[in-house]
């Protein structure tokens, strides 16, 4: 039964997540079974999963169950703006706050170029200098954030295109 299954999801971690010494796919739920070994951060943390519904191991800590009937139902990039959710091939992806803010800025201005200055102001408002009224953020920091977001979007990262000497654009027209 689905209500008895437990899952683990690698949320785009730098070093990946292993279940029984095999890397799991990023942003895809992986079913856990009694006795599975979970390895995180290149072996810095090794966990053993015990499921009382599969075996009798006494008291174990409860893990939240993920039950999503929509997994693999839809293909492509799906954006639920009202819920601030992004899914790829039916699986919700999880982004950091800065990644999320950048995606929503580009999404709201889809198919229009967004300047470096606007990105800096919208994404880093907490770093605005009182003297200049501009955030203390360099282009390299913006480029790094865009690089990370592209990676997390997988094949859809190609939709974020560079606008030379200006900024970036989310090119949704190329999906059609």
N, C-alpha and C positions, 0 to 999 in steps of 0.2 A: 504494500500500500504506500502511496506517496506521502501520507501523513507520518509514516514511520521512517522515512528516509532523511538523512542528514547530508548536507552539502558543504563544500568548501569552494570559495571563489577567490582566485588570485586577482587582486584589484590593480593590475598593471605594476606589480612590484618590480624593483630594479633587478633582483636576483632570481625571481621566479619562485614557484611553490612546487614541491614534489610530494606526490602521494605514492608510497611504496617505491621510492627511488626513481620515479618517472615524473618528468615535468608535466604539469597540467596546463591546458590551454588558458590563456589569460581571458578574464571576463566571462568564462563559461563555468557554470556550476558543475562540480565533480562530485558524484555520489560517494559518500564514505561508508565503509563497511567495518564491522567489528574487527579490531586488531590492526587497522591501517596505520602506517607510520607516515606522519606529516613532517616534512623538512622545510624550514624557512631560513632565509638569510644565509645561504650557502652552508647550512649545517650548524649555524649558531644556535638555532632552536630546533629540537626534535621532539615531536609530540606523538603520543600514541592515542588513537581514538578507540573508545569502547562504547558500544551501543547495547544497552540492556535488552532491547527488543530482539537482538540477534544472538545474544549469549548471556550467561549469568555471571556477572563480574562484580556484584555488589553495588554500592553507591558510586555513581558517576555524576559528573557535572552535566547539566542540560545544555545542549547546543540548539540554537534556534533552527527550526525547520524552514527550508525554502520550498514553497510550492508555487510554481509559476506555470500555468497551463499554456501560456503564450510562447514558451521557449521553442524556438525553431519554427514557429507558425508563420512569421513574416520574414521576408528577406529584404535586405537593404538597410539604409539608414533611416530611422524613424525618430522624429523629434516631437515630444509632447511639451510644447512651450508652457502651457498652464501649470503642468506638474514639474517643469524643469527637469525632464528626463530625456535621455538620449539612449536609443537602443540600436544595436547593430545585429542584423539577422535575428531579431526577436530577443536578444539578450541585452539587458540594461548595462551600460558601461558606467563606471564610477570615476569621477574626475575630482581633482583637488579644487579648492575654491577659486584659485586664480585661473586654472584651466577652464572651469565652468563659466566664469565671468567673461573670459576671452571668447569662448564659443558663443555665448548668448549675444555679445556685442556684434560679432561677425554675422551671426544668424539674423539678428534684427535688421542688419544692413546688407543682407545677402545680395550678391551681384553688384555691389557698389564698393568702391575702394574705401578703406578706413585708414586714416593717416596714423603714423607713429605717434604723433602728439595726442590724438584722440584715444588711442589704445592706452597710452601712459596715464592719461587723466582718468579714464574709466576703470582701469584695472588696479592702479596703485594710488587711489585718492588719499590714502593715509600717509603718503610720502611727499605730498605737495609742500614745497617750500613757501613760507610766508612772504619771502622777499620777491621771488620770481612768479609765484602762482603756478609753477610747473612742478611735476613730480621729479624727484631725483632718481631717474631711471634712464639707463642708457639703451641704445638700440640693441646692443648685444643681449641684454636681459629680455627685451621683447622677442628677439629672434629665438632665444632659448625656450621661452614659453610657447612660442608657435611650434617649434620643433617637438616639444613634449606633447602638445595637443595633437599634432599630426600623427605621431606614433600611437597615441591612445585611440585615435580614430581608425587605425589600420589602413585598409585600402581606401577609405573615404578621406584620409588625410590629404590626398591629392587635390581635394576640393578647395583647400586653403592655398591660394596662390599668392606669390609675391608680386607686389606692384613696385617696380624699381624706383628707388629714391623717394617713395611715398609711404608705403605701408603694406597692408594685406587685404585680401578679399576672399569671401566664401562664395565660390562659383557654383551655385546650385543649378544654373542653366545647363551645365555639362552633364547633369544626371538625366536629362530628357533625351 
